[in-house]
């Protein structure tokens, strides 16, 4: 799929859109009633019994952003559901993805943000929140906690395209 993603053009893209919608709806449903660490563990579990067919992650990000624009935010932003959805698809593809949550002070209030990283790099994120937000939560807690290969995504997965 090209960089300018539009509506699904075939059954494979439609299935991917429905999968993204399902994961996003599940994340939105579970966030208020399940502890974040448990939810992230569930989303990061390896797929049981079978080969993983990695989804085109740029397309997953585009579909996630498009769906979130059409969903009510309930007074909060979309960064946590977006990051959890991207975390799910990247983890299922076997990539060393991590989820981070952080806070920053804005006047007398605290503002939160969530973002994924792939190895040392930001993962499908616009802008760099690491300079503005103090990290309060990361999962896995360190890159040594990955069950897969260590190092950057390009070293760990030579030849695997992230788009």
C-alpha positions, 0 to 999 in steps of 0.5 A: 500500500502506498504512503497515502493510504485510503479506503481498503482496496481489497479483501485483505485491506478490509480484513486488516481494517476490521482487525484494527477496529476490533483491537481498538474497540477492545482496548477502549472497552478494557482501559477503564476496568483493567490495570494498564500493566495487565492489559499491555501484557495481554496485548503483547502475548505471543500468538498461540499456535501458528506463524505470525503474518505481520500486518503492514504497520504503516497501514495499521497506524493510518487505520488506527488514526482514521478510526480514532478521529471518528471515535469520541475521546471521553474527555481524554486524548487518543494517544494511549489507545493508539499506542496500545493498538500499535503495540499489539500489532508490532508485538504480534509481528515479533518486533521489539516494541515497547510502550511508554507513558509519561507526564509533564507539568502544564501550569498547575496540572499534569498532562499525560502522553503515551508512545511506542518505541521500536528499539531505541527509536520512536515507532510511528509517532509524529514528534518526539515526546521524550524531551517533554515528558518524564517517563512514568511507565514502560513495558517491557520495563527494559529492552533486556526483557524482550524474548526476541533479539535485541538491538534496533529493529533494523539490526534485529530484523534485517530485510523486514520492512516496517512500512 
